[in-house]
C-alpha cells in the first residue's frame, strides 16, 4: 500500500481537466511544431513531443480517477480529514494502483447514488409503506443533478477499468441509466416541441457512452457482464422504451455498439412499436367548405411527453415535429443501420422473429403524415440494405436468409399497401421512398438468383435454400411493383445495380448462363412496370437518372470510378466487382441509396413523369436494348473489344458509356459492329424474353 495524501476533490478535478486540455493542445499543435523544427534543421529529438503528449494524457486520466474517488469518499463521509469553508480535504491513496483497488467499491456506491439521485430529482418520492407522499427539498434537486453529472463523469473516466464497469452493472447501474431520460424530461418539461434541455441530452449521451463500455465486458470470468444488464434495455422498468431510445439517440454511433446488444435492443424496440396504437398524429387534408382538415390526436406513447393538439396549426405542427424527433424506434433503428453485423443478426435467421422484424421494417407507416408528409424510412433503408446485400463468402448465407425474409415480407406488404383504407391512402399516398430503394437494391443485388429461380420456382414465398435465393417470378414481380410504383428513384436503384452486374457478367470467360439469369430479371422488371401502368415518361426519367447515377456515383460501387463524396461528406469506400459483394459493397449500396433519395443536379431531363402516356407493350419489349451500354462497357473493360476513340458517348478515363438522343444512333452502329462476333450476348435477350412473356403484368 502506497502513501495517502489529503486532497480537495474539486481542485483535483480541475487539475485533471487542465491535464486533458494540455494533452489536446499538444496533439493539436504537435505536428506544426515538429514541422517548424524540421524546417529549421534542428537536431532536437522531436519524438519527445509525441511521448510527452501520451504521458500528459495518462496523467490526466489517472488524475480523473483520483478526483472520482475523492468525491465519492466525500459523499459517503469517508476519510474526511479536514472540513473548511473552502472545501473538505479527503485522504486518498496517491498510487494509481491503490486507487484502482477501490474502484469496485466506488462503482457500487455510485450506482446506488445514481438511483437515489434519480429518485430525489422527481417531484415526489415514496416513503416506506403506510406513510404519505413527501415533497423533496427543492435544493436537494440541485444536489441530485450535480451527483448525476459527477457519476456520468466517473463512468467515462473508468471506461478502461473492467472492475469498475462490472461492479457498476452488478449494482444496477444500467437499469438506472435506462430510466435517466424519463426523469430528466419530468424535470425539464416540454417547450416548443423540445422535451429535454441541452444539458440533459449531453448527460444522456455521457451515460450512453459509459454503458456502451459495460457491454464490451466478457460474458464469463472475472469482471464479466451482469446478465441483467441487457434486460435493463430490452425490458426496462415500466416498459419505458422511450427512455431507452434516447440513450441511443444521444449516445455513440451504431458501429461502436456490440452487435448482439444493438440487435437485441432493436428487436425489443420493434416489438414495442408494433404494440402501439399510433406512432404519429393522424392528418386529414382540407376539403373546403366541409372541413379545414388538420391533425387528429389519438391516445399514444407521446402523451406522456406533453405532446397534444391545441387547435393552433403552428403549435400542432411543432407537436407533430416533436413526436417525430423523439420517436424511440427511429432512434434505435437509425443506430442499427450503422452496424452491418447487428443488422444481419436481426434479420438473417430462419426464425419467426427475423421474419417478423423484416415485416416491421417494411411497414408503410415509417412516415409522418402532414401537409408535407415526411419520409422516416432512412433508418430502415440502411438496416435492410446492410442485412441483405453482403454476398461475400463469410456472410452470403446469413445475408441471403435476410434477403429471403425481407422479400417474403415484401410480397405480403404489397397486398397490405394496396389494401389501405381510404383515410390511409390520403395519409400515406406512396410507399416510403427509403424502404422502396432498399428493396430495389436488395432485389438488384440478388438479381441473378431471382432471375434464375424465377424461371423454375412454382410455389411458396421467397426462401433461401442451397445457397440460393429462390422466388417465383410472380412474387418477384409483386416486390418490384411495390418499390417501383410512383417511385422512379427505386427503379433507378434496381436498374443501376442490374446494369453493373450485366457489365461484369459480359467480362467473364463464359458469360452465357449469368447473362440468361440477369436477362430474366430484366424481363421480370419490365413486366412489373407494365403491370402497374408505368408511364412512358417515367421510363424516360428513369433512363436519364440511371445515366446520371452511373456517371456520378454507381461506378465506385462496382469498381470503375473513384469514390465521390456522398451526403455528410461520406465517401464511397473502395471498389469491387459486382460478384464480390462484401461489406464494402453493402456500405456503398447504403450511400448509393442516399444519393438517389437526395435531390440531384441532373444534366439530363427528368421532368417528364407528369405526362400520362403509359409504357405500352411494344416499348416494353424493347427494354432489353437499354442494357447495350452496360454490355459494351463490360466488353471494353475486359479487353474483348477495343475501346472506341473520339466518341462523345465514351469516357476513356472512367471507361464509361453514356448515350443520349443526339448520339444514340452512332453508338448503336458501333455496338452492332463490335458485337457481331459475340454470339453469347444473345443469352441476355433469351433470358429477357423468357420472363417478359405476354407482358400482361401478372
C-alpha positions as CSV (number, residue, x, y, z in Angstrom):
1,X,0.0,0.0,0.0
2,X,1.4,3.4,-1.0
3,X,1.2,6.7,0.8
4,X,-2.0,8.6,1.4
5,X,-2.4,12.2,0.7
6,X,-5.1,14.8,1.6
7,X,-6.8,16.4,-1.4
8,X,-9.7,18.7,-2.2
9,X,-11.9,16.8,-4.7
10,X,-12.8,19.9,-6.7
11,X,-9.2,21.0,-7.1
12,X,-8.1,17.5,-8.2
13,X,-10.8,17.6,-10.8
14,X,-9.7,21.0,-12.1
15,X,-6.1,19.6,-12.3
16,X,-7.4,16.6,-14.2
17,X,-9.3,18.8,-16.7
18,X,-6.3,21.0,-17.3
19,X,-4.1,18.0,-18.0
20,X,-6.6,16.8,-20.5
21,X,-6.7,20.3,-22.1
22,X,-2.9,20.2,-22.3
23,X,-3.0,16.8,-24.0
24,X,-5.4,18.1,-26.5
25,X,-3.3,21.2,-27.2
26,X,-0.1,19.1,-27.7
27,X,-2.0,16.7,-30.0
28,X,-3.4,19.7,-32.0
29,X,-0.2,21.7,-32.3
30,X,2.4,19.0,-32.2
31,X,2.5,18.4,-36.0
32,X,3.1,22.1,-36.7
33,X,5.8,22.3,-34.0
34,X,7.6,19.3,-35.5
35,X,7.3,20.7,-39.0
36,X,8.8,24.1,-37.9
37,X,11.8,22.4,-36.1
38,X,12.5,20.3,-39.2
39,X,12.3,23.4,-41.4
40,X,15.0,24.9,-39.1
41,X,17.2,21.8,-39.5
42,X,17.0,21.4,-35.7
43,X,18.8,18.4,-34.1
44,X,16.3,18.3,-31.2
45,X,14.6,14.9,-30.6
46,X,11.1,15.6,-31.9
47,X,9.8,12.3,-30.8
48,X,9.7,13.8,-27.3
49,X,6.6,15.8,-28.3
50,X,4.6,12.7,-29.0
51,X,5.9,10.9,-25.9
52,X,5.0,13.9,-23.8
53,X,1.5,14.1,-25.3
54,X,0.9,10.5,-24.3
55,X,2.4,11.0,-20.8
56,X,0.3,14.0,-20.1
57,X,-2.8,12.1,-21.3
58,X,-2.0,9.2,-18.9
59,X,-1.5,11.7,-16.1
60,X,-4.8,13.3,-16.8
61,X,-6.7,10.0,-16.9
62,X,-5.1,8.9,-13.6
63,X,-5.9,12.3,-12.0
64,X,-9.5,11.9,-13.1
65,X,-9.8,8.6,-11.3
66,X,-8.3,10.2,-8.1
67,X,-10.9,13.0,-8.4
68,X,-13.7,10.5,-8.8
69,X,-12.5,8.5,-5.7
70,X,-12.1,11.7,-3.6
71,X,-15.6,12.9,-4.5
72,X,-17.2,9.5,-3.8
73,X,-15.4,9.3,-0.4
74,X,-16.6,12.8,0.4
75,X,-20.2,11.9,-0.5
76,X,-20.2,8.9,1.8
77,X,-18.5,10.7,4.7
78,X,-15.4,8.5,4.5
79,X,-11.8,9.6,5.0
80,X,-12.5,13.3,5.6
81,X,-9.5,14.7,7.4
82,X,-10.4,18.4,7.4
83,X,-13.6,20.4,6.9
84,X,-13.3,24.0,5.9
85,X,-15.4,26.8,4.3
86,X,-13.2,26.4,1.2
87,X,-13.8,22.7,0.8
88,X,-13.1,19.4,2.5
89,X,-9.8,17.6,2.4
90,X,-10.1,13.9,1.7
91,X,-7.5,11.2,2.3
92,X,-6.9,9.1,-0.7
93,X,-4.1,6.8,-1.9
94,X,-1.9,8.5,-4.5
95,X,-0.5,5.4,-6.2
96,X,-3.0,4.7,-9.1
97,X,-2.7,1.0,-8.5
98,X,-4.1,1.6,-5.0
99,X,-6.8,3.9,-6.4
100,X,-7.9,1.1,-8.8
101,X,-8.2,-1.4,-5.9
102,X,-11.1,0.7,-4.6
103,X,-12.8,1.1,-8.0
104,X,-15.3,-1.8,-7.5
105,X,-16.5,-0.4,-4.2
106,X,-16.6,3.1,-5.7
107,X,-18.7,1.8,-8.6
108,X,-21.2,0.1,-6.4
109,X,-21.7,3.2,-4.3
110,X,-22.0,5.4,-7.4
111,X,-24.7,3.1,-8.9
112,X,-26.6,3.3,-5.6
113,X,-26.2,7.1,-5.5
114,X,-27.5,7.3,-9.1
115,X,-30.7,5.6,-8.1
116,X,-31.1,7.8,-5.0
117,X,-30.4,10.9,-7.1
118,X,-32.9,10.0,-9.8
119,X,-35.5,9.4,-7.1
120,X,-34.7,12.7,-5.5
121,X,-34.9,14.5,-8.8
122,X,-38.6,13.7,-9.2
123,X,-41.2,15.9,-7.6
124,X,-42.4,13.3,-5.1
125,X,-40.8,10.3,-3.5
126,X,-42.5,7.4,-1.9
127,X,-41.6,6.8,1.8
128,X,-41.9,3.3,3.4
129,X,-45.4,1.6,3.2
130,X,-48.1,3.2,5.3
131,X,-46.7,6.7,5.1
132,X,-47.7,9.7,3.0
133,X,-46.0,11.3,0.0
134,X,-43.3,13.6,1.0
135,X,-42.1,16.6,-1.1
136,X,-38.4,16.8,-1.7
137,X,-36.5,19.9,-0.7
138,X,-36.0,21.9,-3.9
139,X,-32.4,22.4,-3.1
140,X,-31.9,18.7,-3.0
141,X,-32.8,18.5,-6.7
142,X,-29.8,20.7,-7.5
143,X,-27.6,18.4,-5.4
144,X,-29.2,15.3,-7.1
145,X,-28.4,16.7,-10.6
146,X,-24.9,17.5,-9.6
147,X,-24.4,13.9,-8.4
148,X,-25.9,12.6,-11.6
149,X,-23.3,14.7,-13.6
150,X,-20.5,13.6,-11.4
151,X,-21.3,9.9,-11.8
152,X,-21.5,10.3,-15.6
153,X,-18.0,11.7,-15.5
154,X,-16.8,8.9,-13.3
155,X,-18.4,6.3,-15.6
156,X,-16.4,7.7,-18.5
157,X,-13.2,8.1,-16.6
158,X,-13.4,4.4,-15.8
159,X,-14.1,3.2,-19.4
160,X,-10.9,1.2,-19.3
161,X,-11.5,-0.3,-15.8
162,X,-13.3,-3.6,-16.0
163,X,-13.6,-3.9,-12.3
164,X,-15.4,-0.6,-12.0
165,X,-17.7,-1.3,-15.0
166,X,-18.7,-4.8,-13.9
167,X,-19.4,-3.6,-10.3
168,X,-21.5,-0.6,-11.6
169,X,-23.5,-3.0,-13.7
170,X,-23.9,-5.6,-10.9
171,X,-25.2,-2.8,-8.7
172,X,-28.0,-1.9,-11.2
173,X,-26.2,1.0,-12.9
174,X,-27.5,0.1,-16.3
175,X,-31.1,-0.2,-15.0
176,X,-30.9,3.3,-13.6
177,X,-29.3,4.7,-16.7
178,X,-32.2,3.2,-18.7
179,X,-34.7,5.5,-16.8
180,X,-32.5,8.6,-16.9
181,X,-34.2,10.3,-19.9
182,X,-37.7,10.0,-18.4
183,X,-36.6,11.5,-15.1
184,X,-34.7,14.4,-16.8
185,X,-37.8,15.1,-19.0
186,X,-40.0,15.2,-16.0
187,X,-37.7,17.9,-14.6
188,X,-37.2,19.8,-17.9
189,X,-40.8,19.7,-19.2
190,X,-41.9,20.2,-22.8
191,X,-41.3,23.6,-24.5
192,X,-42.0,24.3,-28.2
193,X,-41.6,20.6,-29.1
194,X,-38.4,20.2,-27.1
195,X,-38.6,17.6,-24.3
196,X,-35.1,17.7,-23.0
197,X,-32.7,20.6,-22.3
198,X,-29.3,20.7,-24.0
199,X,-27.7,19.9,-20.7
200,X,-29.9,16.8,-20.3
201,X,-29.2,15.5,-23.8
202,X,-25.4,15.8,-23.0
203,X,-25.9,13.9,-19.8
204,X,-27.8,11.1,-21.6
205,X,-25.1,10.9,-24.2
206,X,-22.4,10.5,-21.5
207,X,-24.3,7.7,-19.8
208,X,-24.9,6.0,-23.1
209,X,-21.2,6.0,-23.8
210,X,-20.5,4.7,-20.4
211,X,-22.9,1.8,-20.5
212,X,-21.7,1.0,-24.1
213,X,-18.3,0.2,-22.5
214,X,-20.0,-2.1,-20.0
215,X,-21.5,-4.2,-22.8
216,X,-18.0,-4.9,-24.1
217,X,-17.1,-6.8,-20.9
218,X,-16.6,-10.6,-21.2
219,X,-19.7,-12.8,-20.7
220,X,-17.8,-15.1,-18.3
221,X,-14.9,-15.0,-15.9
222,X,-13.5,-12.2,-13.8
223,X,-15.3,-8.8,-14.2
224,X,-17.9,-10.4,-16.5
225,X,-21.1,-8.7,-17.7
226,X,-24.1,-8.9,-15.5
227,X,-26.9,-11.0,-17.3
228,X,-29.4,-8.4,-16.1
229,X,-27.7,-5.5,-17.9
230,X,-29.1,-6.2,-21.4
231,X,-32.5,-7.0,-19.9
232,X,-32.5,-3.4,-18.5
233,X,-32.6,-2.2,-22.1
234,X,-34.9,-4.7,-23.7
235,X,-37.3,-4.9,-20.8
236,X,-36.9,-1.6,-18.9
237,X,-38.9,-0.8,-15.7
238,X,-42.4,0.2,-16.6
239,X,-41.8,-0.7,-20.2
240,X,-40.3,2.7,-20.8
241,X,-38.7,2.1,-24.2
242,X,-38.8,5.9,-24.9
243,X,-36.1,6.4,-22.2
244,X,-34.1,3.6,-23.7
245,X,-34.4,5.0,-27.2
246,X,-33.0,8.4,-26.1
247,X,-29.8,6.6,-24.8
248,X,-29.3,5.5,-28.4
249,X,-30.4,8.8,-30.0
250,X,-27.9,10.8,-28.0
251,X,-25.3,8.1,-27.5
252,X,-22.4,6.8,-29.6
253,X,-22.8,5.7,-33.2
254,X,-24.1,2.3,-34.0
255,X,-20.9,0.8,-35.2
256,X,-19.4,1.2,-31.7
257,X,-22.1,-0.9,-30.0
258,X,-21.7,-4.6,-29.6
259,X,-23.8,-6.2,-32.4
260,X,-25.6,-8.6,-30.1
261,X,-26.7,-5.7,-27.8
262,X,-27.8,-3.5,-30.7
263,X,-29.8,-6.3,-32.4
264,X,-31.5,-7.4,-29.2
265,X,-32.5,-3.8,-28.3
266,X,-33.7,-3.2,-31.9
267,X,-35.8,-6.3,-31.8
268,X,-37.3,-5.2,-28.4
269,X,-38.0,-1.8,-29.9
270,X,-39.7,-3.2,-32.9
271,X,-41.8,-5.4,-30.6
272,X,-42.8,-2.2,-28.7
273,X,-43.6,-0.3,-31.8
274,X,-45.8,-3.0,-33.1
275,X,-48.0,-2.8,-30.0
276,X,-48.6,0.9,-30.2
277,X,-52.0,2.1,-31.3
278,X,-50.4,5.0,-33.2
279,X,-46.9,6.4,-33.8
280,X,-47.9,9.8,-35.2
281,X,-50.8,12.2,-35.2
282,X,-53.2,11.4,-38.0
283,X,-53.7,14.1,-40.6
284,X,-56.6,15.0,-42.9
285,X,-56.3,17.3,-45.8
286,X,-58.6,20.4,-46.0
287,X,-61.8,19.8,-48.0
288,X,-63.4,23.3,-48.3
289,X,-66.1,24.1,-47.4
290,X,-66.7,21.0,-45.5
291,X,-63.6,20.7,-43.4
292,X,-60.5,22.7,-42.6
293,X,-58.5,19.5,-42.2
294,X,-55.5,19.3,-39.8
295,X,-54.0,16.9,-37.3
296,X,-56.0,14.5,-35.3
297,X,-54.7,13.2,-32.0
298,X,-55.0,9.7,-30.5
299,X,-54.0,8.3,-27.2
300,X,-50.5,7.1,-27.8
301,X,-46.9,6.8,-26.4
302,X,-46.2,10.5,-26.9
303,X,-48.9,11.7,-24.5
304,X,-46.5,11.3,-21.6
305,X,-44.1,13.7,-23.3
306,X,-46.7,16.5,-23.3
307,X,-47.5,16.5,-27.0
308,X,-51.1,17.3,-27.6
309,X,-53.2,19.3,-30.0
310,X,-54.0,22.9,-29.2
311,X,-56.1,23.8,-32.2
312,X,-53.5,26.2,-33.5
313,X,-51.9,25.0,-36.7
314,X,-48.5,26.2,-35.8
315,X,-48.4,24.6,-32.4
316,X,-49.9,21.4,-33.8
317,X,-47.1,21.3,-36.4
318,X,-44.5,21.8,-33.7
319,X,-46.0,19.0,-31.7
320,X,-46.0,16.7,-34.8
321,X,-42.3,17.6,-35.4
322,X,-41.6,16.9,-31.7
323,X,-43.1,13.5,-31.9
324,X,-41.1,12.6,-34.9
325,X,-37.9,13.9,-33.3
326,X,-38.4,11.9,-30.1
327,X,-39.6,8.6,-31.7
328,X,-37.5,6.0,-29.9
329,X,-37.9,3.4,-32.6
330,X,-36.4,5.8,-35.2
331,X,-33.5,6.5,-32.8
332,X,-32.6,2.8,-32.3
333,X,-33.2,1.7,-35.9
334,X,-31.0,4.6,-37.1
335,X,-28.2,3.3,-34.9
336,X,-28.8,-0.3,-36.1
337,X,-28.4,1.0,-39.6
338,X,-24.8,1.9,-38.7
339,X,-23.9,-1.7,-37.8
340,X,-23.9,-4.3,-40.6
341,X,-23.3,-7.3,-38.3
342,X,-26.1,-6.3,-35.9
343,X,-28.4,-5.7,-38.9
344,X,-27.7,-9.2,-40.2
345,X,-28.2,-10.7,-36.8
346,X,-31.6,-9.1,-36.5
347,X,-32.9,-10.2,-39.9
348,X,-30.6,-13.1,-41.0
349,X,-32.0,-16.1,-39.2
350,X,-34.6,-18.6,-40.4
351,X,-36.9,-17.7,-37.4
352,X,-40.3,-16.3,-36.8
353,X,-38.6,-13.3,-35.0
354,X,-36.4,-12.3,-38.0
355,X,-39.4,-12.7,-40.4
356,X,-41.5,-10.5,-38.0
357,X,-38.8,-7.8,-37.8
358,X,-38.4,-7.8,-41.6
359,X,-42.1,-7.1,-41.9
360,X,-41.9,-4.4,-39.2
361,X,-39.2,-2.6,-41.2
362,X,-41.2,-2.8,-44.4
363,X,-44.2,-1.1,-42.7
364,X,-45.6,1.7,-44.9
365,X,-46.1,3.8,-41.8
366,X,-42.4,4.8,-41.5
367,X,-43.7,8.2,-42.5
368,X,-45.0,11.3,-40.7
369,X,-48.4,12.5,-42.2
370,X,-49.0,16.2,-42.6
371,X,-49.4,19.0,-45.1
372,X,-46.0,17.9,-46.4
373,X,-45.6,14.2,-45.5
374,X,-42.1,13.3,-44.3
375,X,-40.3,10.0,-45.1
376,X,-38.9,8.4,-41.9
377,X,-37.6,5.3,-43.6
378,X,-33.9,6.2,-43.8
379,X,-33.0,4.1,-40.8
380,X,-35.0,1.0,-42.1
381,X,-33.4,1.6,-45.5
382,X,-29.9,1.3,-44.0
383,X,-30.8,-1.8,-41.9
384,X,-32.4,-3.6,-44.8
385,X,-29.6,-2.9,-47.2
386,X,-26.8,-3.8,-44.8
387,X,-28.5,-7.0,-43.7
388,X,-29.3,-8.4,-47.2
389,X,-26.6,-7.3,-49.7
390,X,-23.4,-8.9,-48.4
391,X,-22.7,-11.8,-50.7
392,X,-19.1,-12.4,-49.5
393,X,-18.2,-16.0,-48.6
394,X,-18.3,-15.1,-44.9
395,X,-21.8,-13.7,-44.9
396,X,-23.5,-14.9,-48.1
397,X,-25.8,-17.4,-46.3
398,X,-26.8,-15.0,-43.5
399,X,-27.3,-12.2,-45.9
400,X,-29.2,-14.5,-48.2
401,X,-31.5,-15.6,-45.4
402,X,-32.1,-11.9,-44.5
403,X,-32.9,-11.2,-48.2
404,X,-35.4,-14.1,-48.2
405,X,-37.1,-12.9,-45.1
406,X,-37.3,-9.3,-46.4
407,X,-38.6,-10.3,-49.9
408,X,-41.2,-12.7,-48.4
409,X,-42.4,-9.9,-46.2
410,X,-42.4,-7.5,-49.2
411,X,-44.7,-9.9,-51.1
412,X,-47.2,-9.7,-48.2
413,X,-46.7,-6.0,-47.8
414,X,-47.7,-5.4,-51.4
415,X,-51.2,-6.7,-50.6
416,X,-51.3,-4.7,-47.3
417,X,-50.2,-1.5,-49.0
418,X,-52.7,-2.0,-51.9
419,X,-55.4,-2.7,-49.3
420,X,-55.1,0.6,-47.4
421,X,-58.4,2.1,-46.4
422,X,-59.5,5.5,-47.8
423,X,-58.1,7.5,-44.9
424,X,-54.7,5.7,-45.0
425,X,-54.5,6.3,-48.7
426,X,-54.9,10.0,-48.0
427,X,-52.2,10.0,-45.2
428,X,-49.8,7.6,-46.9
429,X,-50.0,8.3,-50.6
430,X,-46.9,6.5,-51.6
431,X,-44.7,3.7,-50.2
432,X,-41.8,5.1,-48.2
433,X,-39.0,6.2,-50.5
434,X,-36.2,4.9,-48.4
435,X,-37.7,1.5,-47.9
436,X,-38.5,1.2,-51.6
437,X,-34.9,2.0,-52.5
438,X,-33.7,-0.7,-50.1
439,X,-36.0,-3.3,-51.6
440,X,-34.8,-2.3,-55.1
441,X,-31.1,-2.6,-54.1
442,X,-31.7,-6.0,-52.5
443,X,-33.6,-7.3,-55.5
444,X,-30.9,-6.0,-57.8
445,X,-28.1,-7.5,-55.7
446,X,-29.8,-10.9,-55.9
447,X,-31.0,-10.4,-59.5
448,X,-29.1,-13.5,-60.8
449,X,-30.7,-15.8,-58.3
450,X,-34.2,-14.2,-58.7
451,X,-33.9,-14.3,-62.5
452,X,-32.7,-17.9,-62.5
453,X,-35.2,-19.4,-60.0
454,X,-38.0,-17.2,-61.3
455,X,-38.0,-19.4,-64.4
456,X,-38.5,-22.6,-62.4
457,X,-39.9,-21.9,-58.9
458,X,-43.6,-22.7,-58.7
459,X,-44.9,-22.3,-55.2
460,X,-44.2,-20.8,-51.7
461,X,-42.9,-17.4,-50.6
462,X,-39.2,-16.5,-51.3
463,X,-36.8,-18.7,-49.3
464,X,-33.1,-19.2,-49.1
465,X,-32.1,-22.7,-49.9
466,X,-28.9,-24.5,-51.1
467,X,-27.0,-21.1,-51.0
468,X,-29.5,-19.5,-53.4
469,X,-32.4,-17.1,-53.1
470,X,-35.5,-18.9,-54.5
471,X,-38.6,-17.0,-55.6
472,X,-41.4,-17.4,-58.0
473,X,-41.4,-15.0,-60.9
474,X,-44.8,-13.8,-59.9
475,X,-43.6,-12.9,-56.3
476,X,-40.6,-11.1,-57.7
477,X,-42.9,-9.0,-59.9
478,X,-45.0,-8.1,-56.8
479,X,-41.9,-6.9,-55.0
480,X,-40.8,-4.9,-58.0
481,X,-44.2,-3.3,-58.3
482,X,-44.2,-2.4,-54.6
483,X,-40.9,-0.5,-54.8
484,X,-41.3,0.9,-58.4
485,X,-44.9,2.3,-58.3
486,X,-44.7,6.1,-58.1
487,X,-41.0,5.8,-57.1
488,X,-38.7,6.1,-60.2
489,X,-35.8,6.6,-57.7
490,X,-36.2,3.0,-56.6
491,X,-36.4,1.9,-60.2
492,X,-33.1,3.6,-60.8
493,X,-31.6,1.8,-57.8
494,X,-32.6,-1.6,-59.3
495,X,-31.5,-0.6,-62.8
496,X,-28.2,0.8,-61.6
497,X,-27.4,-2.5,-59.7
498,X,-28.6,-4.7,-62.6
499,X,-26.8,-2.8,-65.3
500,X,-23.4,-3.1,-63.5
501,X,-23.9,-6.8,-63.0
502,X,-24.6,-7.2,-66.7
503,X,-21.5,-5.3,-67.4
504,X,-19.5,-7.6,-65.1
505,X,-21.0,-10.7,-66.4
506,X,-20.0,-9.8,-70.0
507,X,-16.4,-9.7,-68.9
508,X,-16.4,-13.3,-67.7
509,X,-14.9,-16.1,-69.8
510,X,-18.2,-18.0,-70.0
511,X,-21.0,-15.4,-69.5
512,X,-24.0,-17.1,-71.1
513,X,-25.6,-18.7,-68.0
514,X,-25.2,-15.5,-65.9
515,X,-26.5,-13.3,-68.7
516,X,-29.5,-15.5,-69.1
517,X,-30.4,-15.1,-65.4
518,X,-29.8,-11.4,-65.5
519,X,-31.8,-11.0,-68.7
520,X,-34.7,-12.9,-66.9
521,X,-34.5,-10.4,-64.0
522,X,-34.7,-7.5,-66.5
523,X,-37.7,-9.2,-68.1
524,X,-39.4,-9.5,-64.8
525,X,-38.9,-5.9,-64.0
526,X,-40.3,-4.8,-67.4
527,X,-43.3,-7.0,-66.8
528,X,-43.7,-5.5,-63.4
529,X,-43.7,-1.9,-64.8
530,X,-46.3,-2.8,-67.4
531,X,-48.5,-4.3,-64.7
532,X,-48.6,-1.0,-62.7
533,X,-49.1,1.1,-65.8
534,X,-45.7,2.6,-65.6
535,X,-45.7,5.8,-67.5
536,X,-43.6,6.1,-70.7
537,X,-42.4,9.5,-69.4
538,X,-41.4,7.9,-66.1
539,X,-39.3,5.4,-68.1
540,X,-37.5,8.4,-69.8
541,X,-36.8,9.9,-66.4
542,X,-35.6,6.6,-65.1
543,X,-33.2,6.1,-68.0
544,X,-31.8,9.6,-67.7
545,X,-31.4,9.3,-63.9
546,X,-29.7,5.9,-64.5
547,X,-27.2,7.6,-66.8
548,X,-26.6,10.3,-64.1
549,X,-26.1,7.8,-61.3
550,X,-23.8,5.6,-63.2
551,X,-21.7,8.6,-64.2
552,X,-21.7,10.2,-60.8
553,X,-21.9,7.5,-58.2
554,X,-22.5,3.9,-59.0
555,X,-19.1,3.3,-60.7
556,X,-17.4,3.4,-57.3
557,X,-19.7,0.6,-56.0
558,X,-18.7,-1.7,-58.8
559,X,-15.1,-0.7,-59.4
560,X,-14.6,1.6,-62.3
561,X,-14.7,5.0,-60.8
562,X,-13.0,6.7,-57.8
563,X,-15.4,7.1,-54.9
564,X,-17.2,10.5,-54.9
565,X,-18.3,12.1,-51.7
566,X,-21.9,11.5,-50.7
567,X,-24.2,13.3,-48.2
568,X,-22.5,14.4,-45.0
569,X,-19.1,14.1,-46.7
570,X,-19.1,10.3,-46.6
571,X,-17.1,8.7,-49.4
572,X,-18.0,5.6,-51.3
573,X,-15.4,3.1,-50.0
574,X,-13.3,1.0,-52.2
575,X,-14.1,-0.7,-55.4
576,X,-15.1,-4.3,-56.3
577,X,-16.7,-6.3,-59.0
578,X,-20.4,-6.9,-58.5
579,X,-19.6,-10.6,-58.0
580,X,-17.6,-9.7,-54.9
581,X,-20.4,-8.3,-52.8
582,X,-19.0,-7.9,-49.3
583,X,-19.2,-5.4,-46.5
584,X,-17.9,-2.6,-48.6
585,X,-20.4,-3.3,-51.3
586,X,-23.2,-3.2,-48.7
587,X,-21.9,0.1,-47.2
588,X,-21.6,1.6,-50.7
589,X,-25.1,0.4,-51.5
590,X,-26.3,2.4,-48.4
591,X,-24.6,5.5,-49.7
592,X,-25.8,5.0,-53.3
593,X,-29.3,4.7,-51.9
594,X,-28.9,8.0,-50.1
595,X,-27.7,9.8,-53.2
596,X,-30.7,8.5,-55.1
597,X,-33.0,9.7,-52.3
598,X,-31.4,13.2,-52.2
599,X,-32.2,15.7,-54.9
600,X,-29.9,15.6,-58.0
601,X,-28.4,18.3,-60.0
602,X,-29.4,16.4,-63.2
603,X,-27.9,17.5,-66.5
604,X,-30.5,15.2,-68.2
605,X,-34.2,15.9,-68.5
606,X,-36.0,14.3,-65.6
607,X,-39.2,16.3,-65.6
608,X,-41.3,14.0,-67.8
609,X,-43.2,12.0,-65.2
610,X,-46.3,14.2,-65.1
611,X,-47.2,13.0,-68.6
612,X,-49.7,10.3,-68.7
613,X,-48.9,8.1,-71.6
614,X,-48.3,4.6,-70.3
615,X,-45.4,2.3,-71.2
616,X,-47.0,0.3,-73.9
617,X,-46.2,-3.3,-74.7
618,X,-44.2,-2.5,-77.9
619,X,-41.9,-0.2,-76.0
620,X,-41.6,-2.6,-73.1
621,X,-40.5,-5.4,-75.5
622,X,-37.6,-3.2,-76.5
623,X,-36.4,-2.6,-72.9
624,X,-33.6,-5.1,-73.2
625,X,-31.8,-2.8,-75.6
626,X,-31.3,-0.3,-72.8
627,X,-28.6,-2.6,-71.5
628,X,-26.5,-2.2,-74.6
629,X,-24.2,0.5,-73.0
630,X,-23.6,-1.8,-69.9
631,X,-22.8,-4.7,-72.2
632,X,-20.4,-2.5,-74.2
633,X,-18.7,-1.3,-71.0
634,X,-18.1,-4.9,-69.9
635,X,-16.6,-5.8,-73.3
636,X,-14.3,-2.8,-73.3
637,X,-13.1,-3.2,-69.7
638,X,-12.4,-6.9,-70.2
639,X,-10.5,-6.2,-73.4
640,X,-12.8,-8.3,-75.5
641,X,-13.3,-5.3,-77.9
642,X,-11.1,-2.3,-78.4
643,X,-12.1,1.0,-76.8
644,X,-13.7,3.5,-79.2
645,X,-11.7,6.6,-79.9
646,X,-13.1,10.1,-80.2
647,X,-16.7,9.3,-79.4
648,X,-18.8,11.7,-77.4
649,X,-20.6,8.9,-75.6
650,X,-17.4,7.3,-74.3
651,X,-15.2,8.5,-71.4
652,X,-11.8,6.9,-71.7
653,X,-10.7,7.7,-68.2
654,X,-13.6,6.0,-66.4
655,X,-14.4,3.6,-69.3
656,X,-18.0,4.7,-69.1
657,X,-20.6,4.9,-71.8
658,X,-23.4,7.4,-71.6
659,X,-25.7,7.8,-74.6
660,X,-28.3,10.4,-75.3
661,X,-30.7,11.1,-78.1
662,X,-28.1,13.0,-80.0
663,X,-25.5,10.3,-80.2
664,X,-27.6,7.1,-79.7
665,X,-27.6,6.2,-83.4
666,X,-23.9,6.5,-83.6
667,X,-23.5,4.2,-80.6
668,X,-26.0,1.7,-82.0
669,X,-23.9,1.4,-85.2
670,X,-20.7,0.9,-83.3
671,X,-22.3,-1.6,-80.9
672,X,-23.9,-3.6,-83.7
673,X,-20.5,-3.9,-85.4
674,X,-18.4,-4.9,-82.4
675,X,-20.9,-7.4,-81.0
676,X,-21.4,-9.3,-84.3
677,X,-18.6,-11.6,-83.2
678,X,-20.0,-12.1,-79.6
679,X,-22.8,-14.7,-80.1
680,X,-23.0,-15.4,-76.3
681,X,-24.6,-12.0,-75.8
682,X,-27.9,-13.4,-77.2
683,X,-28.3,-15.1,-73.8
684,X,-29.3,-11.9,-72.2
685,X,-32.1,-11.4,-74.8
686,X,-33.2,-15.1,-74.3
687,X,-33.5,-14.6,-70.6
688,X,-35.4,-11.4,-71.0
689,X,-37.9,-12.9,-73.4
690,X,-38.4,-15.9,-71.1
691,X,-39.6,-13.7,-68.3
692,X,-41.2,-10.9,-70.2
693,X,-43.6,-13.3,-71.8
694,X,-47.0,-12.0,-72.6
695,X,-46.4,-8.7,-70.8
696,X,-49.7,-8.8,-69.0
697,X,-48.1,-7.8,-65.7
698,X,-49.5,-10.8,-63.9
